[in-house]
Amino acid sequence: MATATQSEAGHLITAVPATMTAAVYHGKNDVRLESVPVPRIGPAEVLVRVHTCGICGTDLKKIATGSHSAPRIFGHETAGVIAQVGDRVSGWRVGDRVMAFHHIPCGDCYYCRHKVFAQCEVYKRVGCTAGFEPAGGGFAEYVRVMDWIVARGLVRIPAEIGFEEASFIEPVNTCMKAIASLQLQPGETVVVIGQGPIGILLGVLARRCGVRVVTTDLYDQRLTIANTFGLTETVNASRTDTVQRMRELTEGRGADVVILATPGNTLVRTAIEAARPGGRVMLFAQTVRSETTIDPAAICVDEKSLIGSYSASVDLQAESVRFVFGREADLARLITHRFPLQRAVEALELAAHPQPDSLKVVIQPGSHWEGN
């Protein structure tokens, strides 16, 4: 097993310690900064020293609801440097700058054959861990990347790309998957409800398809940021009725496509009403199971399609990498708050209760490294 002992790729790599700091989930709204053992890797695995890990809404929901057994270490939008390489690993070495997908499907099962990768049983197994039950592990100093992820889900980061940018590859992939499933046609009108970092990404990716994009949010600050990404048609939903405004913009019809990029169920009905008869409605952020009321006639009589999209697609892995590395959008500009690992609990609190001026919040165990 190779262990880092020298400076590689412009970043100081030191011998791997026995223990590390991690933000450990212990149950509902209970995350604690603790010292835990550095995970040991197998012969076909690698250990990554984490530089940056973005905070994802799915992790926040798990913490807020206490839906998962404890203890765990969450965090899956991870980029860093390989610190150890198993004896059976080829093509990777200590010092390589990488990001790691935490889910990769088997490629052979019924769901994989039908391109519904997130329902594959292998995909549902988390392939990255900082210890305890695998849960991503990016909210820690080191992450163990398991063999099937090393084989198909590890991405090399070019020298000119920062770790912050690379940490967006997985969330960009999830957004690309949603956009692909909508089969957007040039000239269509798409409204994206919610202009957090994911809503902005969805708007940017939709715009690449040649559609008209309208964005809505409660806060002018977020709409202003969306504007700088080319999303210039905006609706402040705190002052303007979104459904009425979309009809005004579309000769009374409503939007061809509505993407709901805010969590919870309170806006599901609004999203459906904002779509024209025969339109499509994408639920992107509704990841907590609960009961909600949907007008069945909107689906039957009005012929509106209700579509869901969850997690990433291995088929879009290369495209999402090209988008990020090609700098088609200034993704680092979506980051408004950066926290060292020692302030991870504070970072999670802010991300769970976003403010008008907060977008992407990241935890950076490697914030003390030279450069990015």
URFEN-V76809 format. One record per pair of residues at least 24 apart in sequence whose ideal C-beta (glycine too) atoms are under 10 Angstrom apart, sorted by sequence separation. I is the first residue (numbers start at 0). J is the second residue. D is the distance in whole Angstrom. If there is no record, write none. Layout:
I,J,D / I,J,D
This chain:
15,39,10 / 52,76,6 / 53,77,8 / 75,99,8 / 76,100,10 / 77,101,8 / 101,125,5 / 102,126,7 / 124,148,10 / 126,150,10 / 173,197,8 / 174,198,9 / 177,201,7 / 178,202,10 / 181,205,8 / 183,207,9 / 184,208,8 / 185,209,3 / 186,210,7 / 187,211,7 / 188,212,8 / 189,213,7 / 190,214,7 / 191,215,7 / 192,216,8 / 193,217,9 / 194,218,8 / 206,230,7 / 215,239,8 / 249,273,10 / 251,275,9 / 252,276,7 / 253,277,10 / 254,278,6 / 255,279,7 / 256,280,8 / 257,281,7 / 258,282,9 / 259,283,6 / 260,284,6 / 261,285,9 / 262,286,7 / 263,287,8 / 267,291,6 / 268,292,7 / 276,300,8 / 277,301,7 / 278,302,9 / 279,303,7 / 280,304,7 / 281,305,8 / 282,306,7 / 283,307,8 / 285,309,9 / 286,310,9 / 334,358,7 / 335,359,6 / 336,360,5 / 337,361,6 / 338,362,5 / 339,363,6 / 340,364,4 / 342,366,10 / 15,40,10 / 49,74,8 / 51,76,8 / 52,77,5 / 53,78,9 / 75,100,8 / 76,101,9 / 101,126,6 / 102,127,9 / 126,151,10 / 127,152,9 / 174,199,10 / 175,200,9 / 178,203,10 / 179,204,9 / 183,208,4 / 184,209,8 / 185,210,7 / 186,211,7 / 187,212,10 / 188,213,7 / 189,214,9 / 190,215,6 / 191,216,9 / 196,221,10 / 199,224,7 / 203,228,5 / 205,230,9 / 236,261,10 / 241,266,9 / 250,275,10 / 252,277,9 / 253,278,6 / 254,279,9 / 256,281,7 / 257,282,10 / 258,283,6 / 259,284,7 / 262,287,7 / 264,289,6 / 267,292,9 / 268,293,7 / 272,297,8 / 276,301,5 / 277,302,5 / 278,303,5 / 279,304,5 / 280,305,5 / 281,306,5 / 282,307,5 / 283,308,6 / 284,309,10 / 333,358,5 / 334,359,5 / 335,360,7 / 336,361,7 / 337,362,8 / 338,363,7 / 339,364,7 / 340,365,9 / 341,366,9 / 51,77,8 / 52,78,8 / 75,101,4 / 100,126,8 / 101,127,4 / 121,147,7 / 126,152,7 / 127,153,10 / 170,196,8 / 171,197,10 / 174,200,5 / 175,201,9 / 178,204,5 / 182,208,9 / 183,209,8 / 184,210,7 / 185,211,10 / 194,220,9 / 195,221,7 / 199,225,5 / 202,228,7 / 203,229,7 / 215,241,5 / 242,268,10 / 246,272,10 / 249,275,7 / 252,278,8 / 254,280,9 / 258,284,9 / 259,285,7 / 263,289,9 / 264,290,8 / 265,291,9 / 267,293,7 / 268,294,7 / 271,297,5 / 275,301,9 / 276,302,6 / 277,303,7 / 278,304,7 / 279,305,8 / 280,306,7 / 281,307,7 / 282,308,8 / 283,309,8 / 332,358,9 / 333,359,5 / 334,360,8 / 335,361,9 / 336,362,10 / 337,363,6 / 339,365,9 / 340,366,8 / 50,77,9 / 51,78,5 / 52,79,8 / 74,101,9 / 75,102,8 / 99,126,8 / 100,127,8 / 101,128,9 / 126,153,10 / 170,197,7 / 173,200,9 / 174,201,5 / 177,204,8 / 178,205,6 / 181,208,9 / 183,210,5 / 194,221,4 / 198,225,8 / 202,229,8 / 203,230,7 / 242,269,6 / 245,272,9 / 246,273,8 / 264,291,4 / 271,298,8 / 274,301,8 / 275,302,10 / 276,303,7 / 277,304,8 / 279,306,6 / 280,307,10 / 281,308,6 / 282,309,9 / 332,359,9 / 334,361,6 / 339,366,5 / 340,367,10 / 21,49,10 / 30,58,10 / 49,77,6 / 50,78,6 / 51,79,7 / 99,127,6 / 173,201,10 / 174,202,9 / 176,204,10 / 177,205,9 / 178,206,10 / 193,221,9 / 194,222,6 / 196,224,9 / 199,227,9 / 200,228,9 / 202,230,5 / 213,241,9 / 241,269,6 / 242,270,9 / 245,273,5 / 263,291,9 / 264,292,9 / 275,303,8 / 331,359,9 / 333,361,10 / 338,366,8 / 339,367,7 / 19,48,9 / 49,78,8 / 50,79,4 / 137,166,8 / 167,196,9 / 171,200,6 / 174,203,8 / 175,204,6 / 178,207,8 / 179,208,9 / 181,210,9 / 183,212,10 / 194,223,9 / 195,224,10 / 199,228,6 / 201,230,10 / 215,244,8 / 240,269,9 / 241,270,9 / 242,271,9 / 243,272,10 / 244,273,9 / 245,274,8 / 246,275,9 / 249,278,10 / 264,293,9 / 268,297,9 / 272,301,10 / 274,303,5 / 330,359,8 / 334,363,10 / 337,366,7 / 19,49,9 / 22,52,10 / 47,77,7 / 49,79,4 / 50,80,7 / 170,200,7 / 174,204,5 / 178,208,7 / 194,224,7 / 195,225,10 / 199,229,10 / 202,232,10 / 215,245,9 / 236,266,9 / 242,272,5 / 243,273,9 / 245,275,9 / 271,301,9 / 274,304,9 / 331,361,10 / 15,46,7 / 47,78,8 / 48,79,5 / 49,80,9 / 174,205,9 / 194,225,5 / 199,230,7 / 213,244,8 / 241,272,9 / 242,273,5 / 272,303,9 / 274,305,9 / 30,62,6 / 47,79,5 / 48,80,5 / 101,133,8 / 171,203,9 / 175,207,10 / 178,210,10 / 194,226,10 / 198,230,9 / 213,245,7 / 241,273,6 / 242,274,9 / 271,303,6 / 15,48,8 / 29,62,8 / 46,79,10 / 47,80,7 / 48,81,8 / 49,82,10 / 101,134,9 / 102,135,10 / 167,200,8 / 171,204,8 / 236,269,9 / 240,273,10 / 270,303,10 / 24,58,9 / 27,61,10 / 28,62,6 / 38,72,10 / 46,80,10 / 47,81,6 / 48,82,4 / 101,135,5 / 135,169,10 / 191,225,9 / 194,228,10 / 271,305,7 / 13,48,9 / 27,62,7 / 28,63,6 / 35,70,9 / 46,81,7 / 47,82,7 / 48,83,9 / 101,136,8 / 213,248,7 / 270,305,9 / 12,48,7 / 26,62,9 / 27,63,7 / 28,64,9 / 29,65,8 / 45,81,5 / 46,82,5 / 47,83,9 / 99,135,9 / 101,137,8 / 194,230,8 / 213,249,9 / 24,61,8 / 25,62,10 / 27,64,7 / 28,65,7 / 33,70,9 / 35,72,8 / 45,82,8 / 46,83,4 / 99,136,9 / 211,248,9 / 10,48,9 / 24,62,6 / 27,65,3 / 45,83,6 / 46,84,8 / 99,137,9 / 211,249,9 / 267,305,9 / 0,39,9 / 26,65,5 / 27,66,8 / 30,69,10 / 31,70,9 / 33,72,9 / 44,83,9 / 45,84,5 / 46,85,9 / 191,230,8 / 194,233,8 / 234,273,10 / 0,40,7 / 10,50,8 / 22,62,10 / 25,65,9 / 27,67,10 / 29,69,8 / 30,70,10 / 44,84,9 / 45,85,7 / 331,371,9 / 0,41,10 / 24,65,9 / 26,67,9 / 29,70,10 / 30,71,10 / 43,84,10 / 44,85,5 / 101,142,9 / 106,147,10 / 213,254,7 / 0,42,8 / 26,68,9 / 27,69,9 / 30,72,9 / 40,82,9 / 42,84,10 / 43,85,5 / 103,145,9 / 105,147,8 / 190,232,9 / 192,234,9 / 194,236,10 / 212,254,10 / 215,257,10 / 3,46,9 / 24,67,7 / 26,69,5 / 30,73,8 / 40,83,6 / 42,85,4 / 43,86,8 / 44,87,9 / 45,88,6 / 99,142,7 / 101,144,9 / 104,147,9 / 193,236,9 / 211,254,9 / 0,44,10 / 1,45,9 / 2,46,9 / 24,68,9 / 25,69,5 / 26,70,9 / 39,83,9 / 40,84,8 / 41,85,6 / 42,86,5 / 43,87,5 / 44,88,7 / 99,143,10 / 100,144,9 / 101,145,9 / 103,147,6 / 188,232,9 / 190,234,8 / 192,236,8 / 211,255,9 / 212,256,10 / 213,257,10 / 214,258,10 / 216,260,10 / 217,261,9 / 0,45,10 / 3,48,8 / 24,69,6 / 25,70,6 / 26,71,10 / 37,82,9 / 38,83,10 / 40,85,5 / 41,86,9 / 42,87,4 / 43,88,6 / 48,93,10 / 99,144,5 / 102,147,10 / 103,148,6 / 106,151,8 / 210,255,8 / 215,260,10 / 216,261,9 / 0,46,9 / 23,69,8 / 24,70,6 / 25,71,9 / 37,83,9 / 40,86,10 / 41,87,8 / 42,88,8 / 43,89,10 / 45,91,6 / 48,94,10 / 50,96,8 / 52,98,10 / 99,145,10 / 102,148,8 / 103,149,10 / 210,256,8 / 212,258,9 / 214,260,9 / 215,261,9 / 257,303,9 / 23,70,5 / 24,71,5 / 41,88,10 / 45,92,9 / 46,93,9 / 51,98,9 / 97,144,8 / 101,148,7 / 103,150,8 / 104,151,9 / 23,71,7 / 24,72,7 / 40,88,9 / 45,93,9 / 47,95,9 / 50,98,10 / 100,148,6 / 103,151,5 / 104,152,10 / 253,301,10 / 256,304,9 / 258,306,9 / 21,70,10 / 23,72,6 / 24,73,6 / 47,96,10 / 99,148,6 / 103,152,4 / 192,241,7 / 22,72,7 / 23,73,9 / 45,95,9 / 47,97,6 / 49,99,10 / 75,125,8 / 77,127,7 / 99,149,8 / 102,152,8 / 103,153,10 / 253,303,9 / 256,306,9 / 258,308,9 / 21,72,5 / 22,73,8 / 47,98,9 / 75,126,10 / 100,151,8 / 101,152,8 / 190,241,7 / 205,256,8 / 215,266,10 / 21,73,10 / 22,74,8 / 45,97,8 / 47,99,6 / 73,125,10 / 75,127,7 / 77,129,10 / 97,149,10 / 100,152,4 / 190,242,10 / 21,74,9 / 74,127,9 / 91,144,10 / 99,152,6 / 100,153,8 / 205,258,7 / 45,99,9 / 71,125,9 / 98,152,9 / 99,153,5 / 100,154,8 / 190,244,9 / 215,269,9 / 72,127,10 / 74,129,8 / 98,153,8 / 99,154,7 / 190,245,6 / 72,128,7 / 73,129,9 / 88,144,10 / 97,153,5 / 98,154,5 / 117,173,9 / 202,258,8 / 71,128,9 / 72,129,4 / 97,154,6 / 98,155,9 / 188,245,8 / 201,258,5 / 71,129,9 / 72,130,6 / 77,135,7 / 79,137,9 / 82,140,9 / 83,141,9 / 88,146,9 / 91,149,7 / 95,153,9 / 96,154,10 / 97,155,6 / 98,156,6 / 190,248,9 / 201,259,10 / 202,260,9 / 215,273,9 / 71,130,9 / 72,131,6 / 75,134,8 / 76,135,8 / 77,136,7 / 78,137,9 / 82,141,7 / 85,144,10 / 87,146,8 / 90,149,9 / 96,155,7 / 97,156,6 / 117,176,9 / 190,249,9 / 201,260,6 / 70,130,8 / 71,131,5 / 72,132,9 / 74,134,8 / 75,135,3 / 77,137,4 / 82,142,10 / 83,143,9 / 89,149,10 / 90,150,10 / 95,155,6 / 96,156,4 / 116,176,9 / 188,248,7 / 198,258,8 / 200,260,9 / 213,273,10 / 70,131,5 / 71,132,5 / 72,133,9 / 73,134,5 / 74,135,5 / 75,136,8 / 76,137,7 / 77,138,9 / 79,140,9 / 85,146,8 / 88,149,6 / 95,156,8 / 96,157,8 / 188,249,6 / 197,258,10 / 198,259,9 / 199,260,9 / 69,131,8 / 70,132,8 / 71,133,8 / 72,134,6 / 73,135,5 / 74,136,6 / 75,137,6 / 77,139,10 / 79,141,8 / 87,149,10 / 88,150,9 / 91,153,7 / 96,158,8 / 98,160,10 / 187,249,10 / 192,254,10 / 198,260,4 / 68,131,9 / 69,132,8 / 71,134,4 / 72,135,7 / 73,136,8 / 74,137,3 / 75,138,9 / 79,142,7 / 81,144,9 / 90,153,9 / 190,253,9 / 191,254,10 / 197,260,5 / 198,261,7 / 68,132,6 / 70,134,9 / 71,135,9 / 72,136,5 / 73,137,7 / 74,138,4 / 85,149,8 / 91,155,8 / 96,160,8 / 98,162,8 / 188,252,9 / 190,254,4 / 196,260,10 / 197,261,9 / 67,132,8 / 69,134,10 / 71,136,9 / 72,137,8 / 73,138,6 / 74,139,7 / 77,142,6 / 84,149,9 / 88,153,10 / 90,155,9 / 96,161,10 / 97,162,10 / 188,253,9 / 189,254,6 / 190,255,9 / 191,256,9 / 192,257,7 / 193,258,9 / 195,260,7 / 197,262,10 / 68,134,10 / 72,138,6 / 73,139,10 / 96,162,7 / 98,164,10 / 114,180,10 / 188,254,5 / 189,255,7 / 190,256,7 / 191,257,8 / 192,258,7 / 193,259,7 / 194,260,8 / 195,261,7 / 15,82,5 / 67,134,7 / 71,138,10 / 72,139,5 / 75,142,9 / 77,144,9 / 98,165,4 / 102,169,9 / 187,254,8 / 188,255,5 / 189,256,4 / 190,257,5 / 191,258,5 / 192,259,5 / 193,260,4 / 194,261,9 / 195,262,9 / 12,80,6 / 14,82,9 / 15,83,6 / 74,142,8 / 81,149,10 / 97,165,8 / 98,166,7 / 100,168,8 / 101,169,8 / 187,255,4 / 188,256,7 / 189,257,8 / 190,258,7 / 191,259,8 / 192,260,6 / 193,261,4 / 10,79,9 / 11,80,10 / 12,81,9 / 13,82,8 / 14,83,10 / 96,165,8 / 98,167,9 / 99,168,9 / 100,169,6 / 186,255,9 / 187,256,6 / 188,257,10 / 189,258,7 / 190,259,10 / 191,260,6 / 192,261,6 / 193,262,9 / 10,80,6 / 12,82,6 / 72,142,9 / 98,168,5 / 99,169,9 / 191,261,10 / 9,80,10 / 98,169,7 / 184,255,8 / 8,80,7 / 81,153,9 / 100,172,8 / 183,255,8 / 184,256,9 / 7,80,7 / 8,81,10 / 61,134,8 / 183,256,7 / 193,266,8 / 7,81,9 / 81,155,10 / 181,255,9 / 182,256,9 / 192,266,6 / 7,82,10 / 181,256,6 / 192,267,10 / 58,134,8 / 78,154,9 / 80,156,9 / 181,257,10 / 205,281,10 / 3,80,8 / 58,135,7 / 79,156,9 / 181,258,8 / 192,269,7 / 3,81,8 / 4,82,10 / 15,93,10 / 57,135,10 / 78,156,7 / 178,256,10 / 192,270,6 / 3,82,5 / 58,137,9 / 1,81,9 / 2,82,7 / 3,83,7 / 47,127,8 / 49,129,8 / 55,135,9 / 58,138,8 / 178,258,8 / 190,270,8 / 201,281,8 / 1,82,9 / 2,83,5 / 3,84,9 / 12,93,7 / 177,258,7 / 192,273,8 / 1,83,6 / 2,84,8 / 12,94,6 / 44,126,9 / 47,129,10 / 55,137,9 / 78,160,9 / 80,162,9 / 201,283,7 / 0,83,6 / 1,84,4 / 44,127,10 / 52,135,8 / 54,137,9 / 78,161,9 / 79,162,7 / 177,260,9 / 190,273,6 / 201,284,10 / 0,84,7 / 1,85,8 / 10,94,8 / 52,136,9 / 53,137,8 / 54,138,8 / 78,162,4 / 174,258,9 / 190,274,8 / 0,85,6 / 1,86,8 / 7,92,8 / 9,94,10 / 52,137,3 / 77,162,9 / 78,163,8 / 198,283,9 / 0,86,6 / 7,93,7 / 8,94,5 / 10,96,8 / 51,137,8 / 52,138,6 / 78,164,8 / 79,165,9 / 174,260,9 / 197,283,7 / 198,284,9 / 0,87,10 / 1,88,9 / 7,94,2 / 8,95,7 / 9,96,9 / 49,136,8 / 50,137,10 / 52,139,9 / 78,165,4 / 79,166,9 / 188,275,9 / 197,284,7 / 0,88,9 / 5,93,8 / 6,94,8 / 7,95,8 / 8,96,5 / 49,137,6 / 77,165,9 / 78,166,4 / 190,278,10 / 192,280,10 / 3,92,10 / 4,93,8 / 5,94,7 / 7,96,9 / 38,127,10 / 47,136,9 / 49,138,8 / 76,165,9 / 77,166,7 / 78,167,9 / 189,278,10 / 192,281,10 / 195,284,9 / 1,91,9 / 3,93,4 / 4,94,10 / 38,128,6 / 47,137,9 / 49,139,7 / 52,142,9 / 76,166,5 / 78,168,8 / 188,278,9 / 189,279,9 / 191,281,9 / 193,283,9 / 1,92,7 / 2,93,7 / 3,94,6 / 38,129,6 / 39,130,10 / 49,140,6 / 75,166,10 / 76,167,7 / 77,168,10 / 78,169,10 / 187,278,9 / 192,283,10 / 193,284,7 / 1,93,5 / 37,129,8 / 38,130,5 / 48,140,7 / 49,141,7 / 76,168,8 / 77,169,8 / 187,279,9 / 189,281,9 / 191,283,9 / 192,284,10 / 0,93,10 / 1,94,10 / 36,129,10 / 37,130,8 / 38,131,9 / 47,140,10 / 48,141,6 / 49,142,6 / 76,169,5 / 35,129,7 / 36,130,6 / 47,141,7 / 48,142,8 / 75,169,7 / 76,170,6 / 35,130,5 / 38,133,10 / 46,141,6 / 47,142,5 / 75,170,10 / 76,171,10 / 35,131,8 / 46,142,7 / 47,143,8 / 183,279,9 / 45,142,9 / 46,143,6 / 47,144,6 / 182,279,8 / 38,136,8 / 45,143,8 / 46,144,7 / 181,279,6 / 44,143,6 / 45,144,5 / 180,279,9 / 181,280,10 / 229,328,9 / 44,144,6 / 45,145,9 / 181,281,6 / 228,328,6 / 38,139,9 / 40,141,10 / 44,145,6 / 45,146,9 / 180,281,7 / 228,329,8 / 37,139,9 / 40,142,10 / 41,143,8 / 43,145,8 / 44,146,6 / 227,329,9 / 228,330,10 / 37,140,8 / 38,141,7 / 40,143,5 / 43,146,4 / 44,147,10 / 45,148,9 / 178,281,9 / 35,139,7 / 37,141,5 / 38,142,7 / 39,143,7 / 40,144,8 / 41,145,8 / 42,146,8 / 43,147,9 / 44,148,8 / 45,149,6 / 177,281,6 / 228,332,8 / 35,140,9 / 36,141,10 / 37,142,10 / 38,143,4 / 40,145,9 / 41,146,7 / 44,149,6 / 177,282,9 / 178,283,10 / 227,332,8 / 228,333,8 / 23,129,9 / 32,138,9 / 33,139,10 / 35,141,10 / 37,143,9 / 38,144,10 / 40,146,9 / 43,149,6 / 47,153,9 / 50,156,10 / 177,283,5 / 22,129,9 / 23,130,8 / 24,131,9 / 43,150,8 / 176,283,10 / 201,308,10 / 21,129,5 / 23,131,8 / 24,132,10 / 30,138,8 / 41,149,10 / 45,153,7 / 224,332,8 / 21,130,7 / 40,149,9 / 174,283,8 / 224,333,8 / 19,129,8 / 21,131,9 / 24,134,7 / 51,161,8 / 52,162,9 / 53,163,9 / 173,283,8 / 19,130,9 / 50,161,9 / 51,162,4 / 224,335,9 / 50,162,4 / 51,163,5 / 49,162,9 / 50,163,8 / 51,164,9 / 53,166,5 / 24,138,9 / 51,165,8 / 52,166,6 / 53,167,7 / 55,169,8 / 56,170,10 / 21,136,8 / 22,137,10 / 23,138,8 / 50,165,9 / 51,166,5 / 55,170,7 / 204,319,10 / 207,322,9 / 220,335,10 / 21,137,10 / 22,138,4 / 23,139,8 / 50,166,8 / 51,167,10 / 53,169,8 / 57,173,10 / 21,138,6 / 22,139,7 / 49,166,10 / 53,170,7 / 20,138,10 / 21,139,4 / 55,173,9 / 204,322,8 / 20,139,7 / 21,140,7 / 203,322,9 / 19,139,6 / 20,140,6 / 21,141,9 / 207,327,8 / 19,140,4 / 20,141,10 / 21,142,10 / 207,328,10 / 18,140,9 / 19,141,5 / 200,322,10 / 206,328,10 / 19,142,10 / 181,304,9 / 204,327,9 / 16,140,8 / 182,306,10 / 203,327,8 / 204,328,9 / 15,140,10 / 16,141,9 / 181,306,7 / 203,328,5 / 15,141,7 / 180,306,6 / 180,307,9 / 181,308,8 / 203,330,9 / 180,308,5 / 200,328,8 / 177,306,8 / 179,308,9 / 199,328,9 / 177,307,9 / 178,308,9 / 200,330,8 / 203,333,10 / 177,308,4 / 199,330,10 / 176,308,6 / 177,309,9 / 180,312,9 / 221,353,9 / 224,356,9 / 175,308,10 / 176,309,8 / 179,312,8 / 199,332,10 / 200,333,8 / 225,358,10 / 174,308,9 / 176,310,8 / 196,330,9 / 199,333,6 / 220,354,9 / 221,355,7 / 224,358,7 / 173,308,7 / 176,311,6 / 177,312,10 / 179,314,9 / 218,353,9 / 220,355,4 / 221,356,8 / 173,309,8 / 175,311,8 / 176,312,4 / 179,315,7 / 197,333,9 / 218,354,9 / 219,355,8 / 220,356,5 / 221,357,9 / 173,310,6 / 174,311,9 / 175,312,7 / 176,313,10 / 178,315,10 / 196,333,5 / 218,355,4 / 220,357,9 / 221,358,7 / 172,310,9 / 173,311,5 / 176,314,9 / 195,333,9 / 196,334,8 / 217,355,8 / 218,356,8 / 220,358,9 / 56,195,8 / 172,311,4 / 173,312,8 / 175,314,10 / 176,315,6 / 179,318,9 / 196,335,9 / 216,355,9 / 218,357,10 / 56,196,10 / 171,311,9 / 172,312,7 / 175,315,5 / 55,196,10 / 56,197,7 / 169,310,9 / 170,311,9 / 172,313,9 / 174,315,10 / 175,316,10 / 54,196,10 / 55,197,9 / 169,311,6 / 172,314,10 / 173,315,9 / 53,196,8 / 168,311,9 / 172,315,5 / 175,318,6 / 176,319,9 / 171,315,9 / 172,316,6 / 175,319,6 / 172,317,10 / 174,319,9 / 172,318,8 / 173,319,9 / 169,316,9 / 171,318,9 / 172,319,4 / 175,322,7 / 8,156,9 / 168,316,8 / 171,319,5 / 172,320,9 / 174,322,10 / 9,158,8 / 170,319,9 / 171,320,9 / 8,158,7 / 169,319,8 / 172,322,9 / 168,319,5 / 171,322,6 / 172,323,9 / 10,162,9 / 167,319,9 / 168,320,6 / 171,323,6 / 170,323,10 / 168,322,8 / 169,323,10 / 165,320,9 / 167,322,9 / 168,323,5 / 195,350,10 / 167,323,6 / 168,324,9 / 171,327,9 / 166,323,9 / 171,328,9 / 196,353,10 / 165,323,7 / 195,353,7 / 152,311,10 / 164,323,6 / 165,324,8 / 171,330,8 / 199,358,8 / 200,359,10 / 160,320,10 / 164,324,8 / 170,330,9 / 198,358,10 / 199,359,9 / 152,313,8 / 167,328,9 / 196,357,10 / 197,358,10 / 151,313,7 / 154,316,8 / 164,326,8 / 168,330,9 / 195,357,9 / 196,358,5 / 197,359,9 / 154,317,9 / 160,323,7 / 167,330,4 / 170,333,10 / 195,358,6 / 196,359,4 / 152,316,8 / 156,320,10 / 160,324,6 / 164,328,10 / 166,330,9 / 167,331,8 / 194,358,9 / 195,359,8 / 196,360,9 / 151,316,8 / 154,319,9 / 155,320,9 / 159,324,9 / 160,325,10 / 164,329,9 / 165,330,9 / 166,331,9 / 154,320,6 / 160,326,8 / 164,330,5 / 167,333,8 / 156,323,9 / 157,324,6 / 159,326,9 / 163,330,8 / 164,331,5 / 167,334,9 / 156,324,8 / 163,331,5 / 166,334,9 / 154,323,9 / 155,324,10 / 161,330,10 / 162,331,10 / 163,332,10 / 154,324,9 / 161,331,7 / 163,333,9 / 164,334,10 / 163,334,6 / 163,337,8 / 123,310,9 / 122,310,8 / 122,311,9 / 170,359,9 / 117,308,9 / 118,309,9 / 122,313,8 / 117,309,5 / 118,310,10 / 167,359,8 / 117,310,4 / 166,359,9 / 115,309,10 / 116,310,8 / 117,311,8 / 119,313,9 / 167,361,10 / 116,311,8 / 117,312,8 / 166,361,7 / 116,312,6 / 117,313,10 / 163,359,9 / 166,362,10 / 115,312,9 / 116,313,6 / 166,363,9 / 114,312,8 / 116,314,8 / 163,361,7 / 63,262,10 / 114,313,9 / 116,315,10 / 162,361,9 / 114,314,7 / 140,340,7 / 163,363,8 / 139,340,7 / 162,363,8 / 60,262,7 / 111,313,9 / 138,340,7 / 59,262,9 / 60,263,10 / 162,365,7 / 56,260,10 / 139,343,9 / 162,366,10 / 56,261,9 / 57,262,9 / 138,343,6 / 56,262,6 / 138,344,10 / 162,368,9 / 165,371,10 / 104,311,10 / 106,313,8 / 164,371,9 / 102,310,6 / 103,311,9 / 104,312,9 / 138,346,9 / 162,370,9 / 163,371,6 / 101,310,10 / 102,311,7 / 104,313,6 / 138,347,8 / 161,370,8 / 162,371,6 / 101,311,9 / 103,313,6 / 104,314,10 / 161,371,4 / 100,311,7 / 102,313,9 / 160,371,9 / 100,313,8 / 103,316,9 / 100,316,7 / 100,319,10 / 66,287,8 / 66,288,9 / 98,320,9 / 142,364,10 / 64,287,6 / 139,362,9 / 141,364,8 / 60,284,9 / 63,287,9 / 64,288,10 / 137,361,10 / 138,362,6 / 140,364,5 / 61,286,9 / 64,289,10 / 98,323,9 / 137,362,7 / 139,364,7 / 140,365,8 / 60,286,6 / 61,287,9 / 138,364,8 / 56,283,10 / 57,284,9 / 60,287,5 / 137,364,8 / 56,284,6 / 57,286,6 / 56,286,7 / 57,287,9 / 55,286,10 / 75,311,10 / 57,309,9 / 57,310,8 / 74,343,9 / 74,347,10 / 73,347,9 / 51,331,10 / 53,333,9 / 53,334,8 / 54,336,9 / 51,334,9 / 76,359,9 / 78,361,10 / 54,338,9 / 63,347,10 / 79,363,10 / 62,347,7 / 76,361,8 / 77,362,10 / 78,363,10 / 79,364,8 / 80,365,8 / 51,337,8 / 62,348,10 / 76,362,10 / 79,365,6 / 74,361,10 / 77,364,10 / 78,365,9 / 52,340,9 / 59,347,7 / 62,350,10 / 63,351,6 / 74,362,7 / 80,368,8 / 54,343,9 / 58,347,8 / 59,348,10 / 62,351,7 / 79,368,9 / 74,364,10 / 49,340,8 / 52,343,9 / 59,350,6 / 60,351,9 / 54,346,6 / 58,350,9 / 59,351,5 / 54,347,6 / 58,351,10 / 59,352,10 / 78,371,10 / 52,346,10 / 56,350,8 / 59,353,10 / 54,349,9 / 55,350,9 / 56,351,9 / 54,350,4 / 53,350,9 / 54,351,9 / 56,353,10 / 59,360,10 / 55,359,10 / 54,359,8 / 53,359,6 / 54,360,5 / 53,360,8 / 54,361,7 / 32,340,8 / 53,361,5 / 54,362,7 / 32,341,7 / 52,361,7 / 53,362,8 / 32,342,9 / 51,361,5 / 52,362,5 / 53,363,10 / 32,343,6 / 50,361,10 / 51,362,8 / 52,363,8 / 31,343,10 / 32,344,6 / 51,363,5 / 52,364,7 / 30,343,7 / 31,344,7 / 32,345,10 / 49,362,8 / 50,363,6 / 51,364,8 / 52,365,10 / 30,344,6 / 49,363,8 / 50,364,7 / 51,365,7 / 29,344,10 / 49,364,5 / 50,365,3 / 51,366,8 / 30,346,10 / 48,364,8 / 49,365,6 / 50,366,8 / 30,347,6 / 48,365,7 / 50,367,10 / 51,368,10 / 22,340,7 / 30,348,9 / 50,368,6 / 20,339,10 / 21,340,8 / 22,341,10 / 28,347,10 / 20,340,6 / 22,342,10 / 23,343,10 / 28,348,9 / 48,368,9 / 50,370,10 / 51,371,8 / 19,340,9 / 20,341,7 / 22,343,4 / 50,371,8 / 21,343,8 / 22,344,6 / 20,343,9 / 24,347,9 / 28,351,9 / 22,346,8 / 22,347,7 / 22,362,7 / 22,364,10 / 21,364,9 / 20,364,8 / 19,364,8 / 10,365,8 / 11,367,10 / 12,368,10 / 11,368,7 / 10,368,5 / 11,369,7 / 9,368,9 / 10,369,7 / 9,369,7 / 10,370,7 / 9,370,6 / 10,371,9 / 8,370,9 / 9,371,10 / 6,369,9
